Amino acid sequence: MPFETSQALRFGDCDLTGIAYHPAYFSMLVEVNRAMFASFGVSWEEMMLERNLGMPVLKMDIGFEKPARFGDVLDFSMHVRRIGNSSLDLETFARVRGDVIWSVRQRIVLTSTEDHRSRPWPDDVRAGLQTYMDPPA
């Protein structure tokens, strides 16, 4: 079952013609990631400031299908595809009125903010992530 949330495309997310400026999608994706973690009770602030853990993106593959325009509401579905010892594979689809406008596959790795070495996912975080586990067909 994917994590689902929606975000409106703001004026500042668009170019002069009112079409989404693609770098804005990365900011939206970060907010979707944050919201997914918050949905199972673990805020990024807690992860970074209390647990001293960061979640940098190791790799990302993004594809653009159709443009989005100022005022569109993007509906996101985020699928957890794989949970490794310290890595996480996510696949996210952004839709407008049911049509996929872009999708992204990303690998995130959990690291210490002190020495920047990988760390295993804490049990509570792993359990939360498993809520959205949806391996590819």
Salt bridges, closest charged atoms under 4 A:
ASP13 OD1 - ARG10 NH2 3.00
GLU31 OE1 - ARG34 NE 3.62
GLU45 OE2 - ARG34 NH2 3.13
GLU46 OE2 - ARG51 NH2 2.73
ASP61 OD2 - ARG105 NH2 2.48
ASP72 OD1 - ARG97 NH1 3.25
ASP89 OD2 - ARG82 NE 3.19
ASP89 OD1 - ARG107 NE 2.58
GLU91 OE1 - ARG81 NH2 2.80
ASP99 OD2 - LYS66 NZ 3.39
ASP115 OD2 - ARG119 NH2 2.86
ASP124 OD2 - ARG51 NH2 2.57
ASP134 OD2 - HIS79 ND1 2.68
ASP134 OD2 - ARG81 NH1 3.83
